[in-house]
Amino acid sequence: MKSPANIQLIGNEVAIVWEDGAESYFPMEDLRAASPSAANIGERDILGNQYGGDGPKKFPGVTVLGWEIVGNYAIRFDFSDGHKTGLFSYDFLRQLAERH
């Protein structure tokens, strides 16, 4: 798993340069929509029942105000709408970048 070497907010995007030299750019609204938090995508109980995850899917005008590195595996972004519970693993961010 490659770690970020540099993270910057550039305009309405989050730019990440990875240890291997790869660069990823994420529109802030798209990053908010992709948050892997239970509040955003819901969670399942032991019986497989889905709870939550029925919130808005578009986040017009939402920006990233800051971020925090969590351990050696994830980034937690602080969004302008108050959301800050999603942990974006490095692997998840790399996969998200490949999809865009």
C-alpha positions in Angstrom: 0.0 0.0 0.0 1.5 3.3 -1.1 1.2 6.3 1.3 0.6 9.9 0.3 3.8 11.9 0.0 1.9 15.2 -0.4 -1.7 16.4 -0.1 -2.9 19.8 -1.2 -6.2 21.6 -1.8 -6.1 23.2 -5.3 -9.2 25.1 -6.3 -12.1 22.7 -5.9 -9.9 19.6 -5.9 -7.9 17.6 -3.5 -4.5 16.7 -5.0 -2.5 13.7 -3.7 1.0 12.8 -4.8 1.8 9.2 -3.7 5.1 7.7 -2.7 5.4 6.0 -6.0 5.1 9.3 -7.9 1.5 8.8 -9.0 -0.8 11.8 -8.8 -4.6 11.7 -8.0 -7.0 14.6 -8.3 -10.4 14.4 -6.6 -13.2 17.0 -7.1 -14.3 17.9 -3.5 -18.0 17.3 -4.2 -17.2 13.8 -5.6 -15.0 13.0 -2.7 -17.8 13.9 -0.3 -20.3 11.8 -2.2 -17.8 8.8 -2.1 -17.4 9.0 1.7 -17.2 5.4 3.0 -18.9 6.5 6.3 -21.9 4.7 7.8 -23.8 7.9 7.6 -23.2 8.1 3.9 -23.4 4.5 2.7 -25.1 2.8 5.7 -24.0 -0.3 7.5 -25.2 -3.9 7.9 -26.0 -5.7 11.1 -25.0 -9.3 11.8 -28.1 -10.5 10.0 -27.4 -8.5 6.9 -30.0 -5.8 7.4 -29.1 -2.4 6.0 -29.3 0.7 8.2 -28.8 4.2 7.1 -27.1 5.3 3.9 -30.2 7.1 2.5 -28.7 10.6 2.7 -28.1 12.9 -0.3 -26.0 11.5 -3.1 -25.0 14.9 -4.5 -23.2 17.6 -2.5 -23.2 20.8 -4.5 -20.8 23.4 -3.2 -19.3 21.2 -0.5 -15.5 21.8 -0.1 -12.7 20.1 1.9 -11.6 22.4 4.8 -8.8 20.1 6.0 -7.7 16.5 6.6 -6.0 14.3 9.1 -3.9 11.2 8.5 -5.2 8.2 10.4 -2.6 5.7 11.3 -0.7 4.4 8.3 -3.7 3.6 6.2 -6.3 6.4 5.8 -7.2 10.0 5.5 -10.1 11.6 7.3 -11.4 14.7 5.4 -13.2 17.7 7.1 -16.0 18.8 4.7 -17.7 22.2 4.8 -21.1 20.5 5.5 -19.8 19.3 8.8 -19.1 15.7 7.7 -15.9 14.2 9.0 -16.5 10.6 9.9 -15.5 8.8 6.7 -12.1 7.1 6.7 -10.7 7.0 3.2 -8.1 4.2 3.1 -5.2 4.7 0.8 -6.3 1.7 -1.2 -9.9 3.1 -1.5 -8.5 6.5 -2.7 -6.3 4.8 -5.3 -9.3 2.8 -6.6 -11.5 5.9 -6.6 -8.8 7.8 -8.7 -8.8 4.9 -11.2 -12.5 5.2 -11.7 -12.3 8.9 -12.5 
